[in-house]
């Protein structure tokens, strides 16, 4: 287990909740130092537990992704994947659980590498009580698209199939409607399926918007953080905002604005990115 000294140092370096207030140079410096600290923890032997080492390697890749340093992210991620392969199959989704990491690898010409890791996890790691939540993170990352990146339509169809299969496996889980909302949002954005009635699904989440959120006790990139139970409030916030952004991305501005404003009336928090995109 990560000791409190490591946890405190990590929080000081990342300051994730304050990232938006930092300058570009401050963020760059913080990410470089954080990556070096994670590497030190591994090389010095200060972390020895399998999950702790994976946490460090995930964060090195994450820092390199935020720095848009595709080559060094790739080198670390190769080592990360090799290390994860020595553990239980449930851990395979760990290497493909983040969209920013995937996009940076694609931008540097390493998209095929990420896709193979995803295929490996999707084919070899059964979805169980122990890993279904991080499996969702992987499927969401796999179906994400970006206008500046050339993403294979064949791979998107494969990811769509695997996400749909995942939904069938988890249909009795408490998060099923949330996962389905994220899936439909991804389908709208990836394939332009604007005829889908995503609003009706969102309305079912309005009743959770005035609930209290539950703080996560894990650090970003820990198995416990990526595989945690999301609160009803969190699922409502994330799901509705994903739907709004998907509608914006496909030119459905009026629908997006209506849904967003209706949800805010029930307690959805303001989002500066959405406000800017719909002209509020």
PyMOL commands that set and color helices and strands:
alter all, ss='L'
color gray80, all
select helices_A, chain A and resi 4-14+16-21+24-43+50-66+70-84+89-96+99-107+111-124+132-143+153-169+176-191+198-203+206-208+223-226+232-249+253-265+272-277
alter helices_A, ss='H'
color red, helices_A
deselect
rebuild
show_as cartoon
